[in-house]
Amino acid sequence: MEACSLTKTQINSLNYVISSSFRKIFNVSSNEIVYLCRSMYNYSNIEDILRIRKRRFLQKYCALDNIVCALCRHQAEIELVSLET
């Protein structure tokens, strides 16, 4: 998932899976309680998790000394800068 760009629909689907898992684990139906459970267990939002993982992937990618990676390094650096803002 770090190498691919996800659409808003795909991110919402991932959020739904996680919320459904919390509903099942804690046997609750309220979104507020699911949100509380996620915050109590320090489970970040999917967008934040994906941003962190993608940033880490791009940093490692830019550090590689490989001819193939060197061809796309400029685009990776641009994307890395956009993630940090």
N, C-alpha and C positions, 0 to 999 in steps of 0.2 A: 504494500500500500504506500510505502514511502516514495517509490519511483513513479507512481501513477497519480494523476490529478483526479480527484473524486468530485462528482457533481453534488449539488445540494441535496438532491433526491437520495443519492447513495449514502451521504452522511446522515440524513434523517432516518434512513433504514437502519444504519448501525446504532443510532441513538435509540430507536424503537426496540431493537434486540436487547440492548443493555437494560433499558427500562423494564422490558418484559421479564428479563431474568431477575431483576430486583423484586418485581411484583411476585414472581413465583417463589423466590427464596424466602421472602418475608411475609408471604400470603396477604398482600395488601392490594388495593385497587386505586387508591388515591395518588394522583400525580405529585401532590405536595409531600406525601409520606415517602414516595420513591425518591424525590429530590432530597429530602432530609437524610434518607439512608445513604444515598450516594455521597452527600457531603460528610456524613459521619465516618464513612469508610474512606474518605479522601479520594473518591473516584472522580477524576476530572471530566470535563466535557469532551466529547469525541473530537471536536474541532481543535481543542488545545492539545490533546494527545497526538493527533495527526500532525499538527504543526511542529511539535517537539521532535517527533520521529523523522519527519521530512527534513527538518533543519540538521539533525544529526547525520542523516543519510547524505545530504548535500555537502556537509563539511568533510565527511570521509571521502566522498567522490572527488571533491576539489583537491584533496591532499594526495590522491593516487598519482603515481608516476607511470602512466600508461599512455601509449600513443592514441588509443581509442578514446580514452577518457579526456585526453587533451583536446580532442576535436570538439567536444561538447562542454568543456570546462567553462567557457565564457557564459553560456546560457545558464549553467548551474549556478554560477556566481551571481548572475542577475536575479535568478529566482531566490537565492539565499538572502540577498539584500531585501527583496520584497517581503520575505517572511519575517524579517527582523523589525519591520515597521508596523 
